[in-house]
Amino acid sequence: MRSEHTGPPAALSGRIGSGPSELLHDEVLDPQFRFESRHLMGHYVAIEKVLAAEYARMGLVTTDEAHAIATLLDGVGPGTLTARPGANMSDIAFALERHVEEGLAKPVPRWHVDRSRNDLQSCAQLMFGRARLAHFAEALLEFGTAAHRLAESTRELPMPGYTHFQAAQIITPGFYLAAVSEQVLHTQRRLLATYDGLDACPLGAGAMAGQELAWDRDRMARLLGFSRPQPSALTSVASRRWSTEITAELSLLGAALSRFTTDLLTWGSSEYGFIELPDELSGISSAMPQKKNYPVLERVRGRTAHLAAFHIDGLLGQRNTPFCNLVEVSKEAGTHLLNAFESAHGTVRLFTEVLRRLTFRADRMREVCEREFLGGFSLANSLTLSRGVPWRTAQVVAGRYIVLAVAAGLAPAPGDADLLREAAAEKGITLQDPAELLADAFHVRRGLERMASAGSAHPEAVRELLRTQQEEYDRLREQWAARSAAPRAGAEETDRALGRETERGESHVHADGDERGPR
């Protein structure tokens, strides 16, 4: 059903005698109307139903009137209303009001008394952001799970770890991916805290100073799935800090994802050859047939830049504005919030598929571990702990030995005991059984097994870290599930209050407010 009022301009205010100009409608109001109709309509409907229930509770409308209003509201979908300058000022709230009024068998005079669009719009926008945040959290959990699973399956494969772009110590892909997983858990905890921080209902704030009727703000908050009402009426309509808090977290996550992707791009290069992606996630060169490219990784890293840009855009849109209800803040500053969510969601989905299809080449990684002198630190430790060489002197001796071995064209293992004696002798030290020190220090497997501290690259330390991470993933899933259930429970309670519990499912809009596919 579409609301097609063709009469004279609606008398929406005694102050304005005509609707918006064609230019204002085309450039500003109609695009906003179409966006809100598609992405926020379900939230506007939910809010209006809660307000109808409140009118009934206060005895301002009858039970039958509230039921009739709710029935008309449930018939509204993303394509029901149109922006018409003369009839509804091309405003979604006015259009919804007109649609219901035109559908009622007789007028309900007290409906919409003591109301403002300010807290209505603020509440709908916040519900949109809250739903999108929970939806993104699900995708991020899937990414973390993919990293976690790949870490478990690769925690025993030796690979070189790098510092300052130089091979440094022996690690494993599992050790590295456990760090990726840890970043996801850290971000998840911050997103959950962000969700809880914004989970305060603005409804009942009115234009800015509160309302004259005794609205039950605690009940309205509960019916809309919020944990509490926003304590300050002014904050309810003036603040959009929640949007920049969300984009800040997305931009921080994007920075971390770009660093992880940089490592994968490096490891996938022909010089390293540590990783392999299937053909379905690969690209070719039109000119050089020998190449197999991984542009999907370039896409992932490139998209992370957008997340920082969207945050800066929202932040700059709010600075130097008065703290009150303002279109500049409530509309313009949030122009790219949906883009931020969709960009983050798409980036994480792509990266998740990469991790699910990624394989590590154990032979290439071990080759580098056996080629580089990655046991130099261990050799210095052994010189001190088993031979009593002062630590700094041990460092010098180990470094000198590596210089001599490289000059002689020797591989790290089995090493040359005479060269180690020579390096020690330069510092006045006589070594007993240097061959034993070399065999232990530059043994690839021992490079992992000698690590004894919690959180190290030792395969068992990685296993323990992954075990505790799994517990955290399980806890976070429960936490997000509980928060996602609150709006659904509130909607069901609202329908019971309006006598609509047996008629649920008529709405064309999903619980998160978005249109999803054909009706």
N, C-alpha and C positions, 0 to 999 in steps of 0.2 A: 504493500500500500504506500502511495506517495502523497505527501501533503501538498496540494496544488491550490493555494489560495490565490484567486485572481481579482479580488475586489480592490477597493481603494486602499491607499497606504494605511497600515495598522497604526492605531494610536498607542504607541509604546511609551511615550513620554510627552508631557506637556511642554517640555523645553525645546524639543526638536520637532519640526513640522514636516520633514521629508526624510526619505531614506538616503543612504550613502550614494555618492556619485558613481557613475559607471567606472571611472578610473580606479577609485578606491575599492570598489567591489572586485574588479578584475585583477588588480595587482596585489591586494592585501586580503580582503575579507573572504572571497571565494576560495582561494587556495587554503586559507586557514580552515574554512568550513569543511572542505573536502578531506583535509588531513584529520580533523577531529571526528568527522563522521566515520571515517575508516578505522581510526585507531583508539578513539576515546569514547565512542558512542556507548559501548557497554558500561563504562564507568558512569557516564552521565545518567543512564537509565537506572543503574543501581542506586545512585545518590537520590534521584527523584523518588524512587520507591521507598527508600528509608525516610525521606521527608514526608511522604504521604502517610507512612505508618506513624510518624510523630504527630502529624495533624490529627490523626484519629485518636492517638493516646491523649492528646490535650483536649479532645472533644470539639475541635474546630471543624472537622468534617465527620460525616457518619461512616460507619463501617462499610456500607454499600458504596458510598462515594469513593472511599479510599480503594476499595476493590475495583471499581470501574476505572479509576485513574491508573492503577497498577496494570490492569488488563490492557489498556491502550499503550502503556509504556512497554510492556512485554512484546507488543507487536512491532516495535521500532527496530529496524536494522540499519546497517551502514548506508543502504540506498534508499531509505524511506524518505528522508528529508532533503530539501533543496534550499540553497541559499538564494533568497529573493529579497532584494533591497527594500521593496515597498511593504512586504508582508511581515518580514522577520528581521530586518536590518542586517541580513546575511550573517546572523549570529546563531550559533548552534543552540544556545540556551533558550533564546526566544523562539526558535523554530520548534524545539521540543515542546515548549509551553503551548504554542499555537496548535500544534498537531493534536495534543491531548484535548484542548478546549474545543476544537472542531469536532472531535469524536465523541464528546460527552452528550448524553441524551438531554441534559439540562445543565445550566451553569452551576459551578461550585464556587460561590463568591469568596470563601475564605482560603481557597487553595492559592498558594504563592504569597500569602500575607507574611509580612516580617521577613522578607527574603532579599538576598543580594546575589548577583552573579559572581562577585569576587571570591567568596569562599567556595562556591560551587565549582568554578573553574580551577581554583587552586587544588581542591580535593580531587577532581577528575585527573588533573595532570599528575598529582602525586600517586594516585592509584595506578596510572599508566606506568610511571617510573618504577614503582614497587613491583608490579607484575613483570616488567621487562627484566628487572634485576634478578628476580627469582628464576626466570627462564634462562638467563645467561649463566647463572650459577650452575644449573643442570649441565649445560654444555661444558663448562669449565671442569666440573667433576668428571665428565667423560674423558676429557683431555688428561687430567691427572691420573685417572685409572689406566689409560693407555701407557703413560710414562712409567707408572708403577709396575705394570705387567712386563714391559720390556726390560725394566731394571732387574726384575727377578730372574728373567731368563738369560741375562748377560752379565751377572755379577761375578762370574769367574773367568771371564775372557780378558786377558791382559791387554792393555792398550797404553800408549804413552799419554801422559797428562802434560799440559803446557802452561808455562808461566812466561810472561814477556815474549810470547810468540816462539819460545824455545822449548824443546822437549825437556821435561823436568823430572818427573817421577812416574812410576808405574801405577796406573789406576785400572779401572774397568769401565765399560759402558754402563754397567749397573750402578756403579758408584756415581757417575756423572748424572745419570737419569734419576737417581734418588734425590739429587739436588734439584732437578727440574720438578720432581714431585713435591719436594719440600716448598718450593716457590708457589706452587699451586695451592697447597694447604695454607700457606701464609696469606695469600690473596683471598682465599675462601674465608678465612677468619675475619679479615678486614671487610670483605663484602657483607658478611653476616652482621658485623658490628654496624656497618653503614645502613643496612636494612633496618636493624633495630632502632638506630638513631632517627631515621625518617618515618618510622611507623607510628606517627602521631597525627590524628585526624584533624584537618582544618575546619571541617564542617561545624557550623554554629558560630563562626567568627563574624558573620555578616560582612559589611563593607570594610570594616577595620576595627570597630570599637565594641563588637559584640552585638547581641540582638535583644529585643524587648520582651519577647515571649520566653517562657520557661522551657526552652528546648533541653532535652536530656542528652547532653553531649557524650556522656559515657555510653549510653545505649546506642547512639548513632555511630560512634566509633566502633563498637562491637559488631553492629550489624554490617558495617563495611569492612570488617576483617582487620581493623586496626587494634593495636594493643592498648591504646589510650588516646584521649583527645589532646590536641596541641594546647598547652596551658595558656599561651598568649594569643589573644585574638589578632593583634597586630602582626606577630610572627606568622600566623596562619596565612595571611593574605599578602604579606610583603616579602617573605623570604622564599627564595628558590635555591637555598644553599645545598639542598639535597641533590639537585641536578649536577652541580659542580663537584660535590663529594663523590658522586658516582663516576663522572668522567675522569676525575683525578685518579681513582683506583684503576680505571680502565687504561689510562695513559701509563701508569706505573707498571701495570701488567704488560702492556705493549713494549715497554723498554726492556723488560726481562725476556720476553719472547723473542725480541730482535737479537738479543745476545745469544740465546740458545740456537736460533736459526743461523747466525753467523758461524757458529762452530760446525753445524751440520753442512753448511755450504763449503766450509774449508775441508771437512773430512770427506766430502763427496767429490772434491776436485781430483783431477788426474794425478796430481803430485802425491796425494795422500791415498785415495782409494779405499778409505776405511768403511764406507757405507755404500749400500746399493738400494735403489728404489725400483719398483717394477715399472715396466714400460708404460702402464696406464697413468703413472704419475710423472712421466719423464717427457722430455722434448728433444728435438733434433735441430741440427743446423742445416739450413738450406744449401750452404756452400761447402761445408766440411763434413763429409759422410762418416768420418771416424768418431764424431762426437756424440755423446749421450748427455744431454743437459738436464738440470733439475730446476726448471723455472718455477715450479710450485713453491720451492723454498724462497725464491726471490719474491714471489707474490706475498708469501706470509710476512717476510721481513718488510717489504714495501708497505703493506697494509698497517703495520704497527705504527708507522709515522702518522697516519690519519688520526689515531687515537689521541695523540698528544695535541694535534691541531684542533680537534673537536673540543678538548678540554679548555684550551686557551681561548677559543671562540666563545664558549659559554661564560668563562671567567671575565673576559673583557666586556661581554654584554651586560654584566651586572655592576661593574665598577663605576664609580662616580654617578650613581643613581640614588635618589632619595629612598629612604626605607619606608615604602608604602606600596599599595597595589599600583602597578604600573605595567602598561602593555609592553614597554621596552624590556622589562625583566620577565614578565610572565609569558610573553610570546616570542619576541625577537631573540632574547638570550637563549631560549631553548630550541631554536630552529633546527639545530643539528643533533639534538639528543637522540632521536630515533636513528640517525645515521651512525652515531657513536655505538649504540647497542648493536645494530646490524653489522657494522664493520668488525666489532669485537667478536660477535658470534660467528661470523663467517671465517675470520682469521683462526679462531680456535678450532672450528670444524675442520678446516684444511690441515692444520697442524696435527690434530688428532688422527686423521687418516694417514698422514706421513708416518707417525709413530707406529700405527697399526701395521703398516706395510714395510717398514724399514728393516733391513738386515745389516749386520755388521760382518765384515770380512776379517775373520780371526787371523788368517795367514798374513795379511798386510799389516795388521796391528802388531802381531808378534815380531814380524820382521824388523819393524822400527824399534821395538823394545830391545831386541837382541843387537841392534846396530848402534844404538846410542848408549853412552855411559851413564845410564839412569841410576846406577847404584853408588854414585860418588858420595852422596850424603851418608849412605849406610856404611861405606868403607871408613869414612871419618868417624862415625859413631863407634865402629868396631875397634878402630885404633885406640880410641879413648877408653872404651869400656872393657876391652879384653887385653890391651897391651899397655895401658896406663899412660898413653901419650896425651899431653895437655890438649884440650879441645881445639883451640885456635891453631895450634901446631899441626894437629891431626887434619884439620881442614886444608892447610897448606900442603901437607904431604900428599893427601888424596888428590888435590888439584894438580900437583906436580906430576904424579904418576899418570894421570889422564893425559896430560900434555905429552909425556914421553911415549905413551902407548899409541896415541894418535899419530905422532911423528913417525913411529915405527910401522904404521899401517896395521896395527893389531885390532882385533875385535874385543869387545869388553870381556867376553868369556872364551876360553878359560883364563885369559890374562897371562901376564909374565911376572913371575915371582921376583926375578932378578931386577926388573925395572922398579918394582915397589921397594925392594931393598935399597936400590940406588936413590930413590926419592927420599926415603927415610934417612939414609946416611947423610944426605945433604943438610939435614937438620940435626946431625949428631945422634941419630937414633938407630939402634941395631934391632932388627925385627926377627922374631922367631916364627917360622912356618908362615911366611907371607902368602903362600899359595892357598892356604885354608881361608885366609881373609878374603882373597880375591874370588874364590869359588862361591863363597856365601854372598858377598856384596853384589855381584853382578848376575846372580841367578834370577831369572825372570819371575818364576813362581814365588821364590823367597821374597822378592820385592813386594809382593802382596801380603804374604803370610807373616812377615815380621812386624807389620803394623798392629799395634796392640791397643790403641786408644779407641774409645767409643766414637762412632761417626767416621771412622777411617775407611780406607779402601779395602781393608781385609774383607773377603767375601762373607764371613760370618758377621762382621760388624754391619755390612750392608744389609744382610738378611734381617738382623735385629732392627735396624732403622726402618726397613720396609714393613716389618711386622707392626711397629708402633704407628707408622703412617697409615696402615690399613685400618687400624682401630680409629684413627682420626677421620678417615674417609667415611667410615660407617657412622660415626657420631654426627658428622656434618650433613650427611644425607638425611638423617633423622631430624636434625634441626631445620633444614630447608623444607622437608616434607611437612613439618608442623606449621611452619609459617605459611606455606602455600595452602594448607587446609583451612586456615582462619577465614579468608575471604569466602570460601565455599560454604563454610558453616554459617557465616553471617548472612549470606544470600538466602540460605534455607530458612533461617530464623525470620528474616524479613518476609519471605513468602508465607510463612505460617501466620505471621501477624496480619498479613493482608488477605488471608484466606486463599492464597494462590498455590499452596503446597501441592495440590493435585494437578496443577496446570503447568508445572515447570517444564522447561524444554521448548517453550514456544518462541523464545527469543532467538533471533538470528545471529547474535553476537556472542562470542566465546567469553569465558570468565575473565580473560585478561583484557577484554575490550576491543580486540582486533577481529576483523572479518577474516575467516579462514576458508577460502575456497567457495564454491558455489553453494547456494542454499537449496 
